Amino acid sequence: MALLKRSALRQSRAQDGGPSMTTHAVKLKVSANIPTDCSFWLEDDGWNGVCEELSITVRGSSFEDAKRKMEAALQAHIESVLSQHSRASRKKVA
């Protein structure tokens, strides 16, 4: 569930005497579904999966398990890249 952080909403009176709303920002986490080509194949001991573009491999006991693990690995990879980018951006500002 996304956490919603809202700044305080302030109301002021417009010149005509009616209420007007000032702008406010809403900050929340958004999950992006980014289609990525992955390959899955069955071997004697279970299912393997690979996303060659991002050098991610997984193993699962079933196709569904391997797919679920790939989704989790892709999510972790994207979060890692975003975190590294955020740290690098902060260093440039400092």
MARKOLLUM-32405 format. One record per residue (C-alpha): x, y, z; residue in one letter. Coordinates in steps of 0.02 Angstrom, whole numbers, plus 50000, padded with zeros to 5 digits. Example, Ala and Ser with C-alpha at 12.3 -4.5 7.8 and 13.67 -1.06 7.14 Angstrom:
REM residues 2
506154977550390A;506844994750357S;
***
This chain:
REM residues 94
500005000050000M;500685016949953A;500985029450089L;500165046050056L;500985061850122K;500035077750092R;500535095150135S;499305105250233A;497905112450129L;497695130950155R;496165140850113Q;496145159350084S;494825171750032R;494825177349853A;494575195649812Q;492745192449773D;492475185449948G;492325167149897G;493515153649956P;494965148949845S;496125134149864M;498005136049858T;499005122849769T;499735108549867H;500865093849829A;500475075449853V;501935063549874K;501675044849859L;502555029149799K;502035023049627V;502435005849558S;502805004949373A;502504989149274N;503904989049146I;503784974749019P;505454965749003T;505864950848893D;506344935648995C;506594917348947S;506044902449051F;506434884049024W;506154867649114L;507604857049173E;507604840949275D;507694850149441D;506464864349404G;506204880049302W;507564892549257N;507304910349203G;508444923649132V;508294941949087C;509854943848980E;509674962648961E;509894965149149L;510944949549187S;509644942249306I;509394923549329T;508174913949440V;507704896049480R;505994890049535G;505114873849578S;503744877849451S;503504890049307F;502424901049419E;503764900749555D;505144905449431A;504064919449358K;503664926149533R;505514925749578K;505954934849416M;504674948449455E;505434950549629A;507214950849559A;506734963949428L;505894974649562Q;507444973449674A;508574977949527H;507544993249481I;507494998949663E;509384996849674S;509685007149517V;508525020949578L;509365021049749S;511095022449671Q;510495036449557H;509735045649705S;511365044449805R;512385050349655A;511215065149628S;511355070249811R;513265069949800K;513245081449649K;512155094049741V;513255093949898A;
***
